[in-house]
Amino acid sequence: MKLPLETDLKVRLYRLLRGKGITRAELQRRLGWNRASVDRLSRLDHGTPGAQFDAAYQALGCELNVERVPMP
């Protein structure tokens, strides 16, 4: 099943945090954001701007790269 892009980015961010053993509190410190802003990164019922995803992935040492692929 293919997830919507935003949902996929949120799931990948969650997995990245878990894989690196980083808490949301640590992500909050790295980003310099308030707790509510960091919490919204994982809420599926909240729209998240691409720039916020980019900042979060960079704070975790990753580059966010979204690619367009032609449909078959």
PASEBA-1860 file (N, C-alpha, C; in nm, 3 decimals):
! residues 72
1> MKLPLETD> 0.084/-0.118/0.000/0.000/0.000/0.000/0.089/0.124/0.000 ~ 0.057/0.216/-0.086/0.135/0.340/-0.097/0.073/0.446/-0.006 ~ 0.157/0.506/0.077/0.112/0.611/0.168/0.122/0.747/0.101 ~ 0.038/0.842/0.144/0.055/0.979/0.097/0.194/1.028/0.137 ~ 0.251/1.119/0.059/0.388/1.166/0.081/0.410/1.216/0.224 ~ 0.322/1.300/0.273/0.341/1.355/0.408/0.339/1.246/0.514 ~ 0.249/1.151/0.501/0.243/1.040/0.596/0.371/0.958/0.589 ~ 0.419/0.932/0.468/0.543/0.857/0.450/0.660/0.929/0.516
9> LKVRLYRL> 0.669/1.061/0.500/0.777/1.137/0.561/0.771/1.131/0.713 ~ 0.649/1.134/0.768/0.634/1.126/0.914/0.673/0.988/0.966 ~ 0.635/0.883/0.894/0.673/0.748/0.935/0.824/0.730/0.927 ~ 0.884/0.778/0.820/1.030/0.767/0.804/1.103/0.846/0.913 ~ 1.051/0.962/0.948/1.112/1.042/1.054/1.105/0.966/1.187 ~ 0.990/0.907/1.216/0.973/0.828/1.338/1.074/0.712/1.341 ~ 1.085/0.642/1.231/1.179/0.529/1.224/1.324/0.575/1.239 ~ 1.356/0.690/1.183/1.491/0.744/1.194/1.522/0.779/1.341
17> LRGKGITR> 1.427/0.843/1.407/1.445/0.876/1.549/1.468/0.749/1.630 ~ 1.383/0.649/1.608/1.396/0.522/1.682/1.528/0.454/1.652 ~ 1.564/0.450/1.526/1.687/0.383/1.484/1.812/0.447/1.542 ~ 1.809/0.579/1.561/1.924/0.650/1.616/1.915/0.664/1.768 ~ 1.804/0.617/1.826/1.787/0.627/1.970/1.771/0.771/2.018 ~ 1.709/0.855/1.936/1.692/0.996/1.969/1.546/1.021/2.008 ~ 1.528/1.087/2.120/1.393/1.119/2.167/1.342/1.247/2.099 ~ 1.212/1.269/2.110/1.157/1.394/2.057/1.210/1.513/2.135
25> AELQRRLG> 1.238/1.493/2.265/1.295/1.601/2.345/1.434/1.639/2.292 ~ 1.512/1.540/2.254/1.644/1.569/2.197/1.630/1.639/2.062 ~ 1.535/1.594/1.981/1.510/1.659/1.852/1.470/1.804/1.876 ~ 1.388/1.826/1.977/1.346/1.962/2.012/1.467/2.049/2.045 ~ 1.560/1.996/2.123/1.681/2.071/2.157/1.765/2.101/2.032 ~ 1.778/2.002/1.946/1.858/2.022/1.825/1.799/2.127/1.732 ~ 1.665/2.129/1.726/1.598/2.224/1.636/1.579/2.361/1.699 ~ 1.575/2.367/1.833/1.546/2.493/1.901/1.400/2.532/1.889
33> WNRASVDR> 1.313/2.432/1.872/1.169/2.455/1.859/1.101/2.427/1.992 ~ 0.975/2.472/2.003/0.898/2.436/2.122/0.843/2.293/2.107 ~ 0.798/2.238/2.218/0.754/2.098/2.219/0.637/2.072/2.123 ~ 0.541/2.163/2.120/0.424/2.144/2.034/0.464/2.134/1.887 ~ 0.559/2.213/1.844/0.603/2.210/1.704/0.666/2.075/1.670 ~ 0.746/2.022/1.761/0.809/1.892/1.738/0.703/1.782/1.741 ~ 0.609/1.791/1.834/0.502/1.690/1.843/0.419/1.686/1.716 ~ 0.397/1.801/1.653/0.316/1.806/1.531/0.385/1.736/1.414
41> LSRLDHGT> 0.517/1.721/1.420/0.588/1.649/1.313/0.541/1.504/1.300 ~ 0.490/1.447/1.408/0.448/1.306/1.404/0.296/1.289/1.401 ~ 0.222/1.397/1.411/0.075/1.386/1.410/0.024/1.372/1.268 ~ -0.048/1.264/1.243/-0.100/1.238/1.108/-0.215/1.330/1.071 ~ -0.279/1.391/1.172/-0.392/1.480/1.146/-0.349/1.627/1.134 ~ -0.219/1.650/1.126/-0.168/1.787/1.116/-0.080/1.801/0.992 ~ -0.107/1.901/0.912/-0.024/1.927/0.794/0.110/1.987/0.836 ~ 0.217/1.937/0.777/0.351/1.983/0.811/0.418/2.038/0.685
49> PGAQFDAA> 0.464/2.163/0.690/0.534/2.220/0.574/0.665/2.145/0.544 ~ 0.699/2.139/0.418/0.820/2.069/0.376/0.946/2.122/0.443 ~ 0.952/2.253/0.467/1.070/2.311/0.530/1.091/2.257/0.671 ~ 0.983/2.224/0.740/0.997/2.167/0.875/1.051/2.025/0.868 ~ 1.005/1.948/0.770/1.062/1.814/0.751/1.211/1.825/0.720 ~ 1.245/1.917/0.631/1.384/1.935/0.592/1.470/1.966/0.714 ~ 1.424/2.058/0.798/1.499/2.095/0.918/1.514/1.977/1.013 ~ 1.408/1.899/1.031/1.413/1.785/1.122/1.510/1.679/1.072
57> YQALGCEL> 1.505/1.648/0.945/1.596/1.547/0.890/1.741/1.597/0.900 ~ 1.765/1.725/0.873/1.900/1.779/0.885/1.950/1.772/1.029 ~ 1.861/1.798/1.125/1.899/1.791/1.266/1.939/1.649/1.306 ~ 1.895/1.552/1.228/1.929/1.412/1.253/2.044/1.364/1.165 ~ 2.105/1.457/1.094/2.221/1.422/1.013/2.187/1.360/0.879 ~ 2.066/1.387/0.831/2.021/1.330/0.703/1.974/1.442/0.610 ~ 1.984/1.415/0.483/1.933/1.507/0.382/1.802/1.450/0.329 ~ 1.700/1.533/0.326/1.571/1.492/0.273/1.574/1.508/0.122
65> NVERVPMP> 1.548/1.399/0.051/1.552/1.400/-0.095/1.425/1.333/-0.146 ~ 1.338/1.411/-0.206/1.214/1.360/-0.262/1.229/1.356/-0.414 ~ 1.196/1.244/-0.472/1.218/1.225/-0.615/1.086/1.199/-0.686 ~ 1.070/1.257/-0.803/0.953/1.228/-0.885/0.986/1.111/-0.976 ~ 0.897/1.015/-0.980/0.916/0.898/-1.064/0.793/0.885/-1.155 ~ 0.814/0.871/-1.286/0.700/0.857/-1.377/0.616/0.734/-1.341 ~ 0.486/0.749/-1.355/0.395/0.638/-1.329/0.398/0.543/-1.449 ~ 0.389/0.414/-1.421/0.389/0.318/-1.535/0.263/0.326/-1.618
END
